[in-house]
């Protein structure tokens, strides 16, 4: 078995009829060996053709009767993508497809890359999921998969075409029912995020309310006894206002809660130190009273 090189691939793709190219559907540039060529050293880059979205009706945009040509895939979202190019593999040629690094490094997961049997006839199609933090732009004509082709020493006994002799350019019918078996949001990212936000909002709200209540009580007790400087009291009040604002506007709530907790601990330490200092002063005064010598 030999991996086909750029010379092998270009010779096949440019062969005159009646030769059948292994891949059709794209044009080679004037210099088929340039960096812009879909034919690389020992591979061929295939491109996005149609984009189908789960949860759509056939006639809706993204449905099988009205596929999209561009779509921004949100985090966790799923789509089915077919290639522009059509494969016509003979019985002695097999392939292996996978997402190129420029695609996978941007967080696009392809669930069904892999082996292409000898004799395969049709478009390639993939289920893709955006696992990145940002949206992934799918556009017709963008590179989506790198295909390696291998020439076998001998043709297989029964190739894909012989095992599945259905007419047409697709390996199996692509219909909306098949696409809708997929989850639109593969990991339910959006619904889970909303649920977590609701739960955390309740927890944060309860935590802030409890902490604010404790702090206000401490302020009332100790500020009246002049155990804290007025600057400390004003500082705590300002911090309380900031935390309440952040909670309302969902800004840095976790960090502010931590700061709030740290400040309460500081107040407790200050209270203990002041009480100890007060006890020492009272003990010293008692010792110095007349009759205690």
C-alpha positions in Angstrom: 0.0 0.0 0.0 1.4 3.4 -1.0 0.4 6.9 0.0 -0.3 9.0 -3.0 1.9 12.0 -3.4 1.2 15.4 -4.9 2.5 14.2 -8.3 0.3 11.1 -8.2 -2.8 13.2 -7.2 -2.3 15.9 -9.8 -1.6 13.4 -12.6 -4.9 11.8 -11.8 -6.9 15.0 -11.4 -5.7 16.4 -14.7 -5.9 13.3 -16.7 -8.1 13.7 -19.8 -11.3 11.6 -20.4 -12.2 8.8 -20.3 -10.1 8.8 -17.1 -12.2 9.4 -14.0 -10.6 11.6 -11.4 -10.5 10.3 -7.8 -12.0 13.7 -6.8 -14.0 16.2 -8.7 -15.6 19.5 -7.8 -12.6 22.0 -7.6 -10.3 23.7 -9.9 -6.5 23.6 -9.5 -4.7 26.9 -9.6 -2.3 27.8 -12.4 0.5 26.3 -10.3 -1.0 23.2 -8.7 2.1 22.8 -6.5 1.7 26.2 -4.9 0.7 26.8 -1.2 -2.8 27.8 -2.3 -3.4 24.5 -4.1 -5.9 22.1 -2.5 -3.3 19.4 -3.3 -0.6 19.3 -0.7 2.5 17.2 -0.5 0.6 13.9 0.2 -3.0 15.0 0.8 -6.0 16.9 -0.7 -8.0 19.5 1.2 -11.8 19.3 0.7 -14.2 22.2 1.3 -17.6 23.0 2.8 -20.5 22.6 0.4 -23.8 22.7 2.2 -24.6 23.2 5.9 -27.6 21.5 7.6 -28.8 22.3 11.1 -30.6 20.0 13.5 -34.1 21.0 14.7 -35.1 22.6 11.4 -38.0 21.7 9.0 -37.0 20.8 5.5 -38.0 24.1 3.9 -36.5 26.3 6.7 -33.0 27.8 6.3 -30.7 25.0 7.3 -33.1 22.3 6.4 -32.4 19.7 3.7 -34.5 21.6 1.0 -32.8 24.9 1.9 -29.3 24.3 3.2 -27.2 27.2 4.4 -24.0 28.3 2.8 -22.7 30.1 5.9 -23.4 29.8 9.6 -21.7 30.9 12.8 -21.8 27.8 15.0 -22.1 28.8 18.7 -20.4 27.0 21.5 -21.8 23.5 21.9 -23.8 23.7 18.7 -24.0 20.9 16.1 -24.2 21.0 12.3 -24.0 18.5 9.4 -21.6 19.6 6.6 -21.2 18.1 3.2 -18.2 18.7 0.9 -18.2 20.5 -2.4 -16.1 17.8 -3.9 -17.4 14.3 -4.9 -15.2 11.2 -4.6 -14.9 8.5 -7.3 -12.5 6.0 -5.7 -11.6 2.9 -7.8 -11.4 -0.5 -6.1 -7.7 -0.2 -5.4 -7.8 3.2 -3.8 -8.8 3.9 -0.2 -8.7 7.1 1.9 -8.5 8.5 5.4 -10.0 11.9 6.2 -9.5 14.1 9.3 -9.9 17.8 10.2 -6.8 19.9 9.3 -5.0 21.5 12.2 -6.3 25.0 11.2 -9.8 23.7 11.9 -9.2 21.5 15.0 -7.0 24.1 16.7 -10.0 26.5 16.6 -12.1 24.1 18.6 -14.2 22.4 15.9 -14.8 18.7 16.8 -15.6 16.3 13.9 -17.4 13.3 15.2 -17.1 11.0 12.2 -13.7 11.5 10.4 -11.9 8.3 9.4 -11.6 5.6 6.8 -13.1 5.8 3.2 -13.5 2.4 1.6 -12.3 1.6 -1.9 -15.0 2.1 -4.5 -16.6 4.9 -2.6 -18.8 7.2 -4.7 -20.3 10.5 -3.5 -19.9 13.5 -1.3 -18.3 13.3 2.1 -20.3 14.5 5.1 -19.5 15.2 8.7 -21.1 16.1 11.9 -19.3 19.0 13.5 -19.5 20.5 17.0 -18.1 23.7 18.2 -16.2 23.0 21.4 -14.5 26.5 21.5 -15.4 29.4 23.7 -16.2 31.5 20.7 -18.4 31.1 17.6 -17.0 29.1 14.7 -17.8 30.5 11.2 -18.7 27.8 8.7 -18.7 29.1 5.1 -19.1 27.4 1.8 -15.7 27.0 0.2 -13.7 26.9 3.4 -11.4 24.0 4.0 -13.0 21.4 6.3 -11.2 18.1 5.9 -7.8 16.8 4.7 -8.0 13.5 2.8 -5.1 11.1 2.4 -5.4 8.6 -0.5 -3.6 5.2 -0.6 -3.1 2.9 -3.6 -3.5 -0.8 -2.6 -1.3 -3.5 -3.9 -4.3 -5.3 -5.2 -8.0 -4.3 -5.7 -10.4 -5.4 -3.0 -12.7 -8.4 -3.7 -15.9 -6.3 -3.3 -15.6 -2.6 -3.0 -18.1 0.0 -1.7 -19.9 0.4 -5.0 -20.4 -3.3 -5.4 -21.7 -3.7 -1.8 -24.0 -0.6 -1.9 -25.0 -0.2 -5.6 -27.6 2.5 -5.0 -27.6 5.3 -7.6 -26.9 8.9 -6.8 -24.0 10.9 -5.5 -24.6 10.3 -1.8 -23.6 7.3 0.3 -27.1 7.2 1.8 -30.0 9.6 1.6 -29.6 12.7 3.7 -32.9 13.7 5.1 -34.2 16.0 7.9 -35.2 13.1 10.1 -31.6 11.8 10.2 -30.3 15.3 10.9 -32.9 16.0 13.6 -31.7 12.9 15.5 -28.8 15.1 16.5 -29.1 17.5 19.3 -28.9 21.1 18.2 -26.9 21.9 21.3 -24.7 18.8 21.6 -23.6 19.4 25.3 -26.7 21.5 26.1 -24.3 24.3 26.7 -26.8 27.1 26.6 -29.5 25.5 28.8 -26.8 24.3 31.3 -25.3 27.8 31.4 -28.7 29.4 32.1 -29.5 26.8 34.8 -26.1 27.4 36.5 -26.6 31.2 36.3 -30.0 30.9 37.9 -28.7 28.6 40.7 -25.6 30.7 41.3 -27.7 33.8 41.2 -29.8 32.5 44.1 -26.7 31.3 46.0 -24.9 34.6 45.4 -28.0 36.6 46.4 -28.5 34.6 49.6 -24.7 34.8 50.4 -24.7 38.6 49.8 -27.8 39.1 51.9 -26.5 37.0 54.8 -23.1 38.6 54.7 -24.5 42.1 54.5 -26.8 41.4 57.4 -23.9 40.2 59.6 -21.8 43.1 58.6 -24.5 45.7 59.3 -25.0 44.1 62.8 -21.3 44.3 63.5 -21.2 47.9 62.4 -24.1 48.9 64.6 -22.6 47.2 67.7 -19.0 48.2 67.3 -19.3 51.6 65.7 -21.6 52.7 68.6 -18.8 51.6 71.0 -16.2 53.4 69.0 -14.2 50.2 68.5 -13.6 51.1 64.9 -12.4 54.2 63.3 -14.9 56.1 61.3 -12.8 55.5 58.2 -13.2 51.7 58.7 -16.9 52.0 58.9 -17.1 54.1 55.7 -14.8 51.7 53.9 -17.1 48.7 54.8 -20.2 50.6 53.7 -18.6 51.4 50.4 -17.6 47.7 49.9 -21.2 46.7 50.7 -22.5 49.1 48.0 -20.0 47.8 45.4 -20.9 44.1 46.1 -24.6 44.9 45.9 -24.1 46.7 42.6 -22.0 43.8 41.2 -24.6 41.3 42.2 -27.3 43.3 40.4 -25.1 43.6 37.3 -23.4 40.2 37.4 -19.9 41.7 37.7 -17.1 39.9 39.5 -19.5 38.5 42.1 -17.2 35.6 43.1 -14.2 37.9 43.7 -16.3 40.5 45.6 -17.7 37.8 47.8 -14.2 36.7 48.7 -13.2 40.2 49.4 -16.3 40.6 51.6 -15.5 37.4 53.5 -11.9 38.6 54.0 -13.0 41.9 55.4 -15.3 40.2 57.8 -12.4 38.1 59.1 -10.3 41.2 59.5 -13.1 42.8 61.5 -13.3 39.7 63.8 -9.6 39.8 64.4 -9.8 43.5 65.1 -12.6 42.9 67.5 -10.7 40.2 69.4 -7.5 42.4 69.6 -9.5 45.3 70.9 -11.3 43.2 73.5 -7.9 41.7 74.7 -6.4 45.2 74.8 -9.5 46.4 76.8 -9.1 43.5 79.2 -5.5 44.3 79.8 -6.2 47.9 80.5 -8.9 47.0 83.0 -6.7 44.5 84.8 -3.9 47.0 85.0 -6.3 49.6 86.4 -7.5 47.2 89.1 -4.0 46.5 90.1 -3.2 50.1 90.6 -6.3 50.8 92.8 -5.6 51.8 96.5 -5.6 48.8 98.7 -4.3 46.4 96.1 -0.7 46.8 97.0 
